[in-house]
Amino acid sequence: MLTPSSVSSMELPIGRQELVFSTEDLIKQIQDCATKQFTGKLDLHITGAKPQLSSLYFSLGGLVGCTNDWHTNRRWFRQLSLHCPQLIVNSTAPESQRTECWDYNSLSILTKQGKIPLMEMAELIEGHAIEMIFDIIQAGEKIGYIKGLQLLYRPIPENAIDLGLVAIRADKAWRQAIQAWQDWQEANLEDISPNLAPKIVEPEQLRQQTSSHAYRNLTNLADGNYTLRDLAVKLTQTALPLTQSILPYIRNRLMKLVEVEDLILDIKSSQKDKRIESQIGKIPTTGNKPPQPSTSNPKAPLIAYIDDSRTDSQTMGNILTQAGYRFINIQDSVQALIQLLEHKPDLIFLDLVMPIANGYEICAQIRRVSTFKDTPVIILTGNDGFVDRVRAKMVGSSGFLSKPITSEKILGVLQRYHINEVRGNR
C-alpha cells in the first residue's frame, strides 16, 4: 500500500542476504542502510506459523516507503485517519468533488498538487514504518529469532526510484518503534498483538462489573471488528492505554482477542469511500442526529463547544446565541473531529474531562489537521492548575478557561481573538 510506484512492480535481484538473531542486530542492519546511503529495497522475512513479509524502501539512506502483507489496508487507513483525516472526510462529498487517496501514488500526486502538506505525507510514512517495525520486533521476540530473521537487500538504480517527495530518517522510526515495544513489554503486554480485535464473550457478567456508561461504550467498541490499533485511532489515543484499560476484562475472560481480516477494497473506486467508512471510519452511536449549528444569523461566526455535559452545553449555547453568534454543541468526543471538519467553526471551546477521549487528546488531534492550524482552541476545566495549563499549551491549545462558564468569560475570549458578531470572509 505504501510503496513507491516506480519500483512496486520491478523484479529486483538480491544484492546480498543476511540472517539476524536478535532485535539489536535487526536495528543495526536497518541503521546501516541509512549510514551507508543505501538505495533499494530491504525485504524482511519472518518465519513462523504465519510467515510474514515486510519491505522497507530506501533512497540514499532515507526511508521513502514501506509495505507488508499483514493488514495492509487497515494500516493505510489508520495512518490516513491520523495524519490526513481531511481525505477520509472528503470521501463523503459529491462524486464530482471527491478526493480519493487509496495508495502511495495517489498520496504523492496530491502532495505534488499542493493539496497535502509535505509534512503530513512524511508523518504518514513514519507512522506506517513505526507500526511495521514494532510488529517485526514483536514477532521476532515471540519466536525468539530461533531460525533467524531473513533480510534480503535488493539494490535499485537511483534513476529508477521515485523519491516520493519526502524521505524520513530511518533511525527516528526505529527508535520510536523500540520505545513503543519497551513500553508494551513494561505493561506486560508482550503476548498481545495490537493487531487483534477485542470481543465481548460474557456480556451479562461484564454489565454487572461496569457502570452503564462504560458498558455501553464497551459494547459499541468491542465487537470483534476493530483491532486495538483501529480503536486507538478512533478514540484519539495510543494502543497502550486502551489495551491496559480493557486488560482486566480480557484476563478475567469477559472479553477475548480475536484475529480480524483486512479491509476489502476490491470494489469500484466510486464506492470505496462508503465501504471504508462502514468498516473503519465510524463507531456505532446512540442514534442521536449529528449536531447542527443554530440558525440565527447565517453570517454570524460559528462557535463550537465539545462537551458531554448537557448543563454546561446549554449554558454555553444560551450565552453565545444571545450575543448573536451561531453555536454548535458536539457531545460525542469520538465524532468531534469529523463534525469540526464538516462545519469549520471560527473558534472551538473544548471541555477537558470527557469519557473515552479527553480534551488534551482531542486538541492534539485537531492540531494535526491543517484546516485548524489558525483556529483558536480554548480548553475549559474546573481544575485550574499550573500543570494543566502547561499540558494544554503542549498539545496546541490557544488558551485555558476555568469553570464555571459565565457570559463575561466567554465573551471576553471571543473579543480577545477578534471573533466579531458578524462573520467576515474566512
C-alpha positions in Angstrom: 0.0 0.0 0.0 2.7 2.5 1.0 5.1 1.6 -1.8 6.8 4.0 -4.3 5.0 3.4 -7.6 8.2 3.4 -9.7 9.5 0.3 -8.0 6.5 -1.6 -6.8 6.3 -3.8 -9.9 10.0 -4.1 -10.6 11.8 -7.5 -10.4 14.9 -6.7 -8.3 17.8 -9.0 -7.9 19.1 -9.9 -4.5 22.2 -7.9 -3.7 23.0 -9.8 -0.5 21.4 -11.9 2.2 21.7 -11.7 6.0 20.2 -13.6 9.0 19.7 -11.7 12.2 19.1 -13.5 15.6 18.3 -10.5 17.8 16.4 -7.2 17.9 19.7 -5.4 18.3 21.1 -7.0 15.2 17.9 -6.1 13.2 18.2 -2.5 14.2 21.8 -2.4 13.3 21.0 -3.7 9.8 18.3 -1.0 9.3 20.7 1.7 10.6 23.4 0.5 8.2 21.1 1.2 5.3 20.9 4.8 6.5 24.5 5.3 7.2 25.7 3.7 4.0 23.1 5.7 2.0 21.5 2.5 0.6 19.2 2.9 -2.3 17.0 -0.1 -2.7 14.5 -2.4 -1.0 15.1 -4.3 2.2 12.9 -7.4 2.5 12.3 -8.9 5.9 11.0 -12.5 6.0 9.6 -13.6 9.4 9.2 -17.4 9.7 6.6 -19.0 11.9 3.1 -20.4 11.9 2.1 -17.5 9.6 5.1 -16.3 7.6 5.2 -12.6 7.0 7.0 -10.4 4.5 7.7 -6.7 5.1 9.7 -4.3 3.0 11.5 -1.0 3.6 12.3 1.3 0.7 15.4 3.5 0.9 16.7 6.3 -1.2 20.3 7.4 -0.4 19.7 6.1 3.2 16.4 7.9 3.7 13.2 5.9 4.2 10.7 6.7 1.4 8.2 3.9 1.8 7.3 0.6 3.4 4.8 -2.3 2.9 3.9 -5.6 4.4 1.5 -8.4 3.8 -0.5 -8.2 7.1 -3.4 -5.8 7.4 -2.1 -3.7 4.6 -5.3 -1.7 4.1 -6.0 -1.3 7.8 -2.6 0.2 8.3 -3.1 2.6 5.4 -6.4 3.9 6.6 -5.2 4.2 10.2 -2.3 6.4 9.1 -4.5 8.3 6.7 -7.0 9.0 9.6 -4.2 10.1 11.9 -2.3 12.4 9.5 -4.6 13.3 6.6 -8.1 13.0 8.1 -9.5 15.5 5.7 -9.1 12.9 2.9 -11.3 10.5 4.8 -14.0 13.2 5.3 -13.7 14.4 1.7 -14.8 10.9 0.6 -18.3 11.7 1.7 -18.5 14.7 -0.7 -20.4 14.6 -4.0 -18.6 12.4 -6.5 -17.5 15.4 -8.6 -15.7 16.9 -5.6 -14.4 13.6 -4.2 -10.7 13.3 -3.3 -9.5 9.7 -3.5 -6.3 8.6 -1.9 -6.0 4.8 -1.8 -2.3 4.3 -2.1 1.2 5.8 -2.0 1.0 7.0 -5.6 -2.3 8.9 -5.1 -0.9 10.5 -2.0 2.2 11.6 -3.9 0.1 13.2 -6.6 -2.0 15.1 -4.0 1.2 16.3 -2.4 2.7 17.4 -5.7 -0.5 19.3 -6.4 -0.2 21.1 -3.1 -3.3 19.6 -1.7 -1.4 17.7 1.1 1.4 19.3 3.0 4.8 17.5 2.7 4.9 17.2 6.5 1.6 15.2 6.5 3.0 12.8 4.0 6.2 12.4 5.9 4.3 11.8 9.2 2.2 9.2 7.4 5.3 7.3 6.1 6.9 7.5 9.5 3.8 6.3 11.4 3.4 3.4 9.0 7.1 2.4 9.4 6.9 2.6 13.2 3.9 0.2 13.3 5.6 -2.2 10.9 8.9 -2.3 12.7 7.1 -2.8 16.1 5.3 -5.8 14.6 8.6 -7.2 13.2 10.2 -6.9 16.6 7.3 -8.4 18.4 7.2 -11.4 16.0 11.0 -11.8 16.4 10.9 -11.7 20.1 7.9 -14.1 20.2 9.6 -16.8 18.2 13.0 -15.9 19.8 14.7 -15.5 16.4 15.2 -19.3 16.5 15.6 -19.7 12.8 16.8 -16.2 12.2 15.1 -13.3 10.6 16.0 -13.3 6.9 16.9 -10.0 5.3 17.3 -9.6 1.6 18.9 -6.5 0.2 17.8 -5.5 -3.3 19.6 -2.5 -4.8 17.6 -0.2 -7.0 19.2 2.1 -9.6 19.0 5.7 -8.3 17.4 6.9 -11.5 14.7 4.3 -11.3 13.3 5.2 -7.9 10.7 7.9 -7.3 11.9 9.7 -4.2 8.3 10.1 -3.1 8.9 13.8 -2.4 9.9 13.0 1.2 12.4 10.8 2.9 12.3 10.3 6.6 15.1 9.3 8.9 15.2 5.6 9.5 16.8 6.0 12.9 13.9 8.1 14.1 11.4 5.5 13.0 13.2 2.5 14.6 13.9 4.4 17.9 10.2 5.2 18.3 9.3 1.6 17.4 11.8 0.3 20.0 10.4 2.7 22.7 6.9 1.6 21.9 7.9 -2.0 22.2 9.7 -1.4 25.5 6.6 0.4 26.9 4.5 -2.5 25.7 6.7 -5.0 27.5 6.7 -3.0 30.7 2.9 -3.1 30.7 3.2 -7.0 30.5 1.5 -7.0 27.0 4.3 -8.7 25.1 2.0 -11.7 24.4 -0.8 -9.4 23.0 -0.6 -8.2 19.4 -2.2 -4.7 18.8 -3.5 -6.2 15.5 -6.0 -8.3 17.4 -9.6 -7.2 17.9 -11.3 -7.3 21.4 -14.7 -9.0 21.5 -17.1 -9.4 24.4 -17.8 -13.0 25.3 -19.6 -12.7 28.6 -21.9 -9.6 28.2 -24.0 -10.2 31.3 -21.1 -10.5 33.7 -19.4 -7.5 32.0 -22.6 -5.5 32.5 -22.6 -6.4 36.3 -19.0 -5.4 36.8 -19.1 -2.0 35.0 -21.2 1.2 35.0 -23.9 1.6 32.5 -21.9 4.2 30.6 -18.8 2.1 30.5 -20.8 -1.0 29.4 -22.4 0.9 26.6 -19.0 2.2 25.3 -17.5 -1.3 25.5 -20.4 -2.9 23.6 -20.1 -0.3 20.9 -16.3 -0.8 20.6 -15.5 -4.4 21.4 -17.5 -6.2 18.7 -14.6 -8.1 17.2 -14.4 -6.0 14.1 -11.8 -3.3 15.1 -8.3 -4.1 16.2 -6.7 -2.5 19.2 -4.9 -0.1 16.9 -8.1 0.7 15.0 -9.9 1.6 18.2 -7.0 3.7 19.4 -7.2 5.9 16.3 -11.0 6.2 16.8 -10.5 7.2 20.4 -7.6 9.6 19.7 -5.2 7.8 21.9 -2.4 5.2 21.6 -3.0 1.5 21.7 -1.1 1.1 25.0 -3.5 2.9 27.4 -6.5 1.5 25.6 -5.2 -2.1 25.9 -4.4 -1.5 29.6 -7.9 -0.3 30.3 -9.6 -3.5 28.9 -6.9 -5.9 30.0 -8.7 -6.9 33.3 -11.7 -7.9 31.2 -9.5 -10.0 28.9 -7.7 -11.6 31.8 -11.0 -12.4 33.5 -12.3 -13.9 30.2 -15.1 -11.5 29.9 -13.6 -10.4 26.6 -11.2 -12.1 24.2 -8.9 -11.0 21.5 -9.6 -12.4 18.0 -7.9 -12.2 14.6 -9.7 -10.0 12.1 -9.4 -9.9 8.3 -8.0 -6.9 6.4 -10.3 -4.3 4.9 -11.7 -5.2 1.5 -11.1 -2.7 -1.4 -11.9 -4.8 -4.4 -14.8 -2.6 -5.4 -15.3 0.4 -7.8 -13.5 3.5 -6.7 -16.7 5.5 -6.5 -18.0 3.0 -3.9 -14.8 2.7 -1.8 -15.5 5.6 0.4 -18.8 4.2 1.7 -17.2 0.7 2.3 -14.2 2.1 4.2 -16.4 4.4 6.3 -18.5 1.4 7.3 -15.5 -0.8 8.0 -13.2 1.5 10.0 -14.4 5.1 9.9 -17.2 5.2 12.5 -18.1 3.8 15.9 -21.8 3.0 16.4 -23.5 5.8 18.2 -26.6 6.0 20.4 -28.7 7.1 17.4 -28.6 10.8 18.0 -28.6 13.0 14.9 -25.4 14.8 14.1 -25.2 18.2 15.7 -26.3 21.2 13.6 -25.5 24.9 14.1 -28.1 27.2 15.4 -29.8 29.1 12.6 -29.9 32.6 13.9 -27.8 34.7 11.6 -26.1 32.7 8.8 -23.3 35.3 8.6 -22.5 35.2 12.3 -19.3 33.5 13.4 -19.8 29.8 14.3 -18.6 28.7 17.7 -18.2 25.0 18.6 -18.3 23.6 22.1 -17.2 20.0 22.6 -18.6 18.7 25.9 -20.7 15.8 27.0 -22.4 17.8 29.8 -25.9 18.9 28.8 -26.0 21.6 31.5 -22.7 23.3 30.5 -23.6 22.9 26.8 -26.9 24.6 27.4 -25.3 27.4 29.3 -22.7 27.9 26.6 -25.4 27.9 23.9 -27.5 30.5 25.7 -24.6 32.8 26.1 -23.5 32.6 22.5 -26.9 32.8 20.8 -28.0 35.7 22.9 -24.8 37.5 21.9 -25.5 36.9 18.2 -23.2 34.0 17.5 -24.1 30.7 15.8 -23.4 27.8 18.1 -22.9 24.0 17.6 -22.6 21.6 20.5 -20.7 18.3 19.9 -21.3 15.8 22.8 -19.7 12.8 21.2 -15.9 13.2 21.6 -15.2 10.3 19.2 -17.0 12.1 16.4 -15.7 15.5 17.3 -13.1 15.9 14.5 -15.5 14.7 11.8 -18.1 17.3 12.9 -15.5 20.1 13.1 -14.3 19.3 9.6 -17.8 19.4 8.3 -18.8 22.8 9.9 -15.3 24.5 10.2 -16.1 26.8 13.2 -14.3 30.1 13.8 -13.4 29.2 17.4 -13.6 25.9 19.4 -14.3 25.6 23.1 -13.2 22.2 24.4 -14.0 20.6 27.8 -11.1 18.8 29.4 -12.8 16.0 31.2 -14.9 13.7 28.9 -15.4 9.9 28.6 -13.3 7.9 26.2 -11.1 10.8 24.9 -10.2 13.8 27.0 -9.6 17.4 25.9 -5.8 17.1 25.6 -6.2 14.2 23.1 -8.9 15.9 21.1 -6.9 19.1 21.0 -3.8 17.3 19.8 -5.8 15.6 17.0 -7.3 19.0 16.0 -3.9 20.5 15.6 -2.8 17.7 13.3 -5.3 19.0 10.7 -4.0 21.9 8.6 -7.6 23.3 8.3 -7.5 24.2 12.0 -3.9 25.4 12.3 -5.1 29.0 12.9 -8.4 28.3 14.7 -8.4 29.2 18.4 -9.0 26.2 20.6 -9.8 27.0 24.3 -9.8 24.3 26.8 -12.3 24.5 29.7 -11.9 22.8 33.1 -12.9 23.0 36.7 -9.3 22.2 37.7 -7.3 25.3 37.0 -3.8 24.1 37.9 -0.4 25.0 36.5 0.3 21.5 35.2 -3.0 21.5 33.3 -2.1 24.9 31.7 1.3 23.6 30.7 0.0 20.4 29.2 -2.8 22.3 27.4 -0.2 24.5 25.8 1.9 21.5 24.8 -1.0 20.0 22.8 -1.6 23.2 20.9 -4.3 24.9 23.0 -4.7 28.6 22.3 -6.0 29.3 25.8 -7.3 27.9 29.1 -10.5 28.9 30.8 -11.7 27.8 34.2 -15.2 26.9 35.0 -18.0 27.8 35.9 -19.0 29.2 32.4 -20.1 32.8 32.6 -21.0 35.3 29.9 -18.2 37.6 30.9 -15.5 34.9 30.5 -16.9 33.5 27.2 -17.4 36.9 25.5 -14.0 38.1 26.8 -12.4 35.2 25.0 -14.2 36.0 21.7 -13.1 39.6 21.9 -9.6 38.6 22.6 -9.5 36.5 19.4 -11.4 39.1 17.4 -14.3 36.8 16.8 -16.9 39.6 15.9 -20.6 39.1 15.9 -20.8 39.4 12.1 -18.7 36.9 10.2 -16.3 38.2 7.7 -14.5 36.5 4.8 -12.7 33.4 6.1 
